[in-house]
Amino acid sequence: MRIHSTIQDSIVDGPGLRFVVFTQGCPHACPGCHNLETHDPVGGEDVPVENIIADMLKNPLTDGLTLTGGEPFRQPKDCAKLARAAHAAGLNVWCYTGWRLEDLQNMPAAQVLLQEIDVLIDGPYEEARRSLTLQWRGSENQRIIYL
């Protein structure tokens, strides 16, 4: 799996203590994105999914997995494998995407990951609609969708 990085114990990428996987590669290139280093699809590093799962399960206080990016839906099978392991461990799964849910529902390859997500934050980051008062989102157009 091509990732930029992971973070253990995040409190800003969903509720509770989160294990966050920053996927590498993003086609959206949203102006003002705060994760520019994740955009290059050949950046980051290849890490076996099993290694990421092992890291995720190291902390027994972890509440959930957050998939972000980059764009997780560029790697739906690997992200779905992570999400299944999270669910098997009793964790919830949040996912950030620059696509709208309605678009993802029309992408056959996205279905494997959509089936494993508990909460989807969808929509591109829009700098003109940025708000520091929003919980879990960067701009007002982004939606929190409980799947």
C-alpha positions as YAML, in Angstrom:
chain: A
units: angstrom
residues:
- id: 1
  name: MET
  ca: [0.00, 0.00, 0.00]
- id: 2
  name: ARG
  ca: [1.38, 3.44, -0.88]
- id: 3
  name: ILE
  ca: [1.14, 5.77, 2.12]
- id: 4
  name: HIS
  ca: [2.58, 9.08, 3.18]
- id: 5
  name: SER
  ca: [2.51, 8.33, 6.90]
- id: 6
  name: THR
  ca: [0.52, 7.15, 9.88]
- id: 7
  name: ILE
  ca: [-0.28, 8.80, 13.19]
- id: 8
  name: GLN
  ca: [-1.17, 7.06, 16.42]
- id: 9
  name: ASP
  ca: [-3.46, 8.80, 18.94]
- id: 10
  name: SER
  ca: [-4.87, 11.61, 16.78]
- id: 11
  name: ILE
  ca: [-7.76, 13.53, 18.34]
- id: 12
  name: VAL
  ca: [-8.56, 15.72, 15.33]
- id: 13
  name: ASP
  ca: [-9.47, 13.12, 12.69]
- id: 14
  name: GLY
  ca: [-12.64, 11.77, 14.27]
- id: 15
  name: PRO
  ca: [-13.83, 11.00, 17.79]
- id: 16
  name: GLY
  ca: [-11.63, 9.44, 20.43]
- id: 17
  name: LEU
  ca: [-8.07, 8.28, 19.87]
- id: 18
  name: ARG
  ca: [-7.59, 7.55, 16.17]
- id: 19
  name: PHE
  ca: [-5.03, 5.62, 14.20]
- id: 20
  name: VAL
  ca: [-4.72, 7.70, 11.02]
- id: 21
  name: VAL
  ca: [-3.42, 6.47, 7.68]
- id: 22
  name: PHE
  ca: [-2.44, 9.20, 5.21]
- id: 23
  name: THR
  ca: [-2.69, 7.53, 1.82]
- id: 24
  name: GLN
  ca: [-0.40, 8.75, -0.95]
- id: 25
  name: GLY
  ca: [-1.72, 10.18, -4.20]
- id: 26
  name: CYS
  ca: [-4.60, 12.60, -4.73]
- id: 27
  name: PRO
  ca: [-6.19, 13.65, -8.03]
- id: 28
  name: HIS
  ca: [-8.22, 16.50, -6.55]
- id: 29
  name: ALA
  ca: [-5.43, 19.04, -5.90]
- id: 30
  name: CYS
  ca: [-7.77, 21.27, -3.88]
- id: 31
  name: PRO
  ca: [-6.39, 24.83, -3.59]
- id: 32
  name: GLY
  ca: [-5.37, 25.40, 0.03]
- id: 33
  name: CYS
  ca: [-5.07, 21.70, 0.89]
- id: 34
  name: HIS
  ca: [-3.02, 21.19, 4.05]
- id: 35
  name: ASN
  ca: [-1.72, 17.79, 2.89]
- id: 36
  name: LEU
  ca: [0.10, 18.82, -0.30]
- id: 37
  name: GLU
  ca: [2.87, 16.31, 0.31]
- id: 38
  name: THR
  ca: [0.34, 13.48, -0.13]
- id: 39
  name: HIS
  ca: [-0.68, 14.48, -3.67]
- id: 40
  name: ASP
  ca: [2.14, 12.91, -5.70]
- id: 41
  name: PRO
  ca: [1.05, 9.33, -6.54]
- id: 42
  name: VAL
  ca: [4.66, 8.11, -6.58]
- id: 43
  name: GLY
  ca: [5.63, 9.89, -3.36]
- id: 44
  name: GLY
  ca: [5.51, 8.34, 0.07]
- id: 45
  name: GLU
  ca: [6.46, 4.71, 0.54]
- id: 46
  name: ASP
  ca: [5.11, 1.24, -0.11]
- id: 47
  name: VAL
  ca: [4.21, -0.48, 3.15]
- id: 48
  name: PRO
  ca: [2.65, -3.94, 3.45]
- id: 49
  name: VAL
  ca: [-0.94, -3.66, 4.66]
- id: 50
  name: GLU
  ca: [-0.16, -6.25, 7.34]
- id: 51
  name: ASN
  ca: [2.48, -3.92, 8.82]
- id: 52
  name: ILE
  ca: [-0.01, -1.06, 8.99]
- id: 53
  name: ILE
  ca: [-2.57, -3.33, 10.66]
- id: 54
  name: ALA
  ca: [0.03, -4.41, 13.24]
- id: 55
  name: ASP
  ca: [0.85, -0.77, 14.00]
- id: 56
  name: MET
  ca: [-2.87, 0.07, 14.29]
- id: 57
  name: LEU
  ca: [-3.41, -2.68, 16.84]
- id: 58
  name: LYS
  ca: [-0.44, -1.77, 19.07]
- id: 59
  name: ASN
  ca: [-2.37, 0.65, 21.26]
- id: 60
  name: PRO
  ca: [-5.29, -0.94, 23.13]
- id: 61
  name: LEU
  ca: [-6.76, 2.54, 23.77]
- id: 62
  name: THR
  ca: [-7.33, 3.24, 20.06]
- id: 63
  name: ASP
  ca: [-11.01, 3.94, 19.30]
- id: 64
  name: GLY
  ca: [-10.91, 3.93, 15.53]
- id: 65
  name: LEU
  ca: [-9.18, 4.03, 12.18]
- id: 66
  name: THR
  ca: [-9.24, 7.15, 10.00]
- id: 67
  name: LEU
  ca: [-8.36, 6.87, 6.33]
- id: 68
  name: THR
  ca: [-7.37, 10.17, 4.77]
- id: 69
  name: GLY
  ca: [-4.91, 11.41, 2.28]
- id: 70
  name: GLY
  ca: [-4.14, 11.86, -0.31]
- id: 71
  name: GLU
  ca: [-7.25, 10.07, -1.52]
- id: 72
  name: PRO
  ca: [-8.14, 6.71, 0.08]
- id: 73
  name: PHE
  ca: [-10.38, 5.77, -2.83]
- id: 74
  name: ARG
  ca: [-7.31, 5.58, -5.10]
- id: 75
  name: GLN
  ca: [-6.44, 2.40, -3.15]
- id: 76
  name: PRO
  ca: [-9.87, 0.98, -2.25]
- id: 77
  name: LYS
  ca: [-8.84, -2.67, -1.85]
- id: 78
  name: ASP
  ca: [-5.95, -1.99, 0.52]
- id: 79
  name: CYS
  ca: [-7.99, 0.55, 2.49]
- id: 80
  name: ALA
  ca: [-10.88, -1.94, 2.72]
- id: 81
  name: LYS
  ca: [-8.47, -4.55, 4.10]
- id: 82
  name: LEU
  ca: [-7.37, -2.09, 6.80]
- id: 83
  name: ALA
  ca: [-10.99, -1.25, 7.57]
- id: 84
  name: ARG
  ca: [-11.96, -4.92, 7.90]
- id: 85
  name: ALA
  ca: [-9.08, -5.46, 10.35]
- id: 86
  name: ALA
  ca: [-10.19, -2.39, 12.31]
- id: 87
  name: HIS
  ca: [-13.76, -3.69, 12.53]
- id: 88
  name: ALA
  ca: [-12.51, -7.14, 13.57]
- id: 89
  name: ALA
  ca: [-10.68, -5.41, 16.45]
- id: 90
  name: GLY
  ca: [-13.84, -3.51, 17.48]
- id: 91
  name: LEU
  ca: [-12.73, -0.17, 16.03]
- id: 92
  name: ASN
  ca: [-14.86, 2.21, 13.99]
- id: 93
  name: VAL
  ca: [-13.76, 3.46, 10.58]
- id: 94
  name: TRP
  ca: [-13.88, 7.04, 9.30]
- id: 95
  name: CYS
  ca: [-12.81, 8.04, 5.82]
- id: 96
  name: TYR
  ca: [-12.10, 11.43, 4.23]
- id: 97
  name: THR
  ca: [-12.54, 11.78, 0.47]
- id: 98
  name: GLY
  ca: [-12.56, 14.61, -2.04]
- id: 99
  name: TRP
  ca: [-15.32, 12.89, -3.98]
- id: 100
  name: ARG
  ca: [-19.02, 13.19, -3.14]
- id: 101
  name: LEU
  ca: [-20.80, 10.05, -1.95]
- id: 102
  name: GLU
  ca: [-23.06, 10.19, -5.01]
- id: 103
  name: ASP
  ca: [-20.00, 10.00, -7.28]
- id: 104
  name: LEU
  ca: [-18.45, 7.15, -5.29]
- id: 105
  name: GLN
  ca: [-21.68, 5.17, -5.55]
- id: 106
  name: ASN
  ca: [-21.23, 5.22, -9.34]
- id: 107
  name: MET
  ca: [-17.63, 3.99, -9.20]
- id: 108
  name: PRO
  ca: [-17.57, 0.16, -9.18]
- id: 109
  name: ALA
  ca: [-14.06, 0.00, -7.69]
- id: 110
  name: ALA
  ca: [-15.12, 2.18, -4.74]
- id: 111
  name: GLN
  ca: [-17.77, -0.24, -3.50]
- id: 112
  name: VAL
  ca: [-15.35, -2.54, -1.68]
- id: 113
  name: LEU
  ca: [-14.24, 0.36, 0.53]
- id: 114
  name: LEU
  ca: [-17.63, 2.05, 0.90]
- id: 115
  name: GLN
  ca: [-18.98, -1.17, 2.44]
- id: 116
  name: GLU
  ca: [-16.38, -0.96, 5.21]
- id: 117
  name: ILE
  ca: [-16.79, 2.70, 6.24]
- id: 118
  name: ASP
  ca: [-18.83, 3.79, 9.24]
- id: 119
  name: VAL
  ca: [-18.51, 7.54, 8.69]
- id: 120
  name: LEU
  ca: [-17.62, 9.28, 5.44]
- id: 121
  name: ILE
  ca: [-16.52, 12.91, 5.23]
- id: 122
  name: ASP
  ca: [-17.02, 13.75, 1.59]
- id: 123
  name: GLY
  ca: [-16.42, 16.60, -0.80]
- id: 124
  name: PRO
  ca: [-13.41, 18.59, -1.90]
- id: 125
  name: TYR
  ca: [-11.83, 21.13, 0.40]
- id: 126
  name: GLU
  ca: [-13.00, 24.59, -0.70]
- id: 127
  name: GLU
  ca: [-10.73, 27.28, 0.62]
- id: 128
  name: ALA
  ca: [-13.40, 29.99, 0.17]
- id: 129
  name: ARG
  ca: [-15.69, 27.98, 2.47]
- id: 130
  name: ARG
  ca: [-13.05, 27.23, 5.11]
- id: 131
  name: SER
  ca: [-14.25, 27.37, 8.70]
- id: 132
  name: LEU
  ca: [-12.34, 26.75, 11.90]
- id: 133
  name: THR
  ca: [-15.63, 26.19, 13.76]
- id: 134
  name: LEU
  ca: [-16.52, 22.96, 11.93]
- id: 135
  name: GLN
  ca: [-15.93, 19.72, 13.73]
- id: 136
  name: TRP
  ca: [-14.05, 17.09, 11.70]
- id: 137
  name: ARG
  ca: [-14.18, 19.14, 8.46]
- id: 138
  name: GLY
  ca: [-12.21, 21.90, 6.82]
- id: 139
  name: SER
  ca: [-14.84, 23.60, 4.66]
- id: 140
  name: GLU
  ca: [-18.59, 24.09, 4.88]
- id: 141
  name: ASN
  ca: [-19.36, 22.06, 1.73]
- id: 142
  name: GLN
  ca: [-17.97, 18.87, 3.24]
- id: 143
  name: ARG
  ca: [-20.52, 16.50, 4.76]
- id: 144
  name: ILE
  ca: [-20.33, 14.02, 7.62]
- id: 145
  name: ILE
  ca: [-22.29, 10.98, 6.46]
- id: 146
  name: TYR
  ca: [-23.04, 8.07, 8.78]
- id: 147
  name: LEU
  ca: [-23.10, 4.99, 6.60]
...
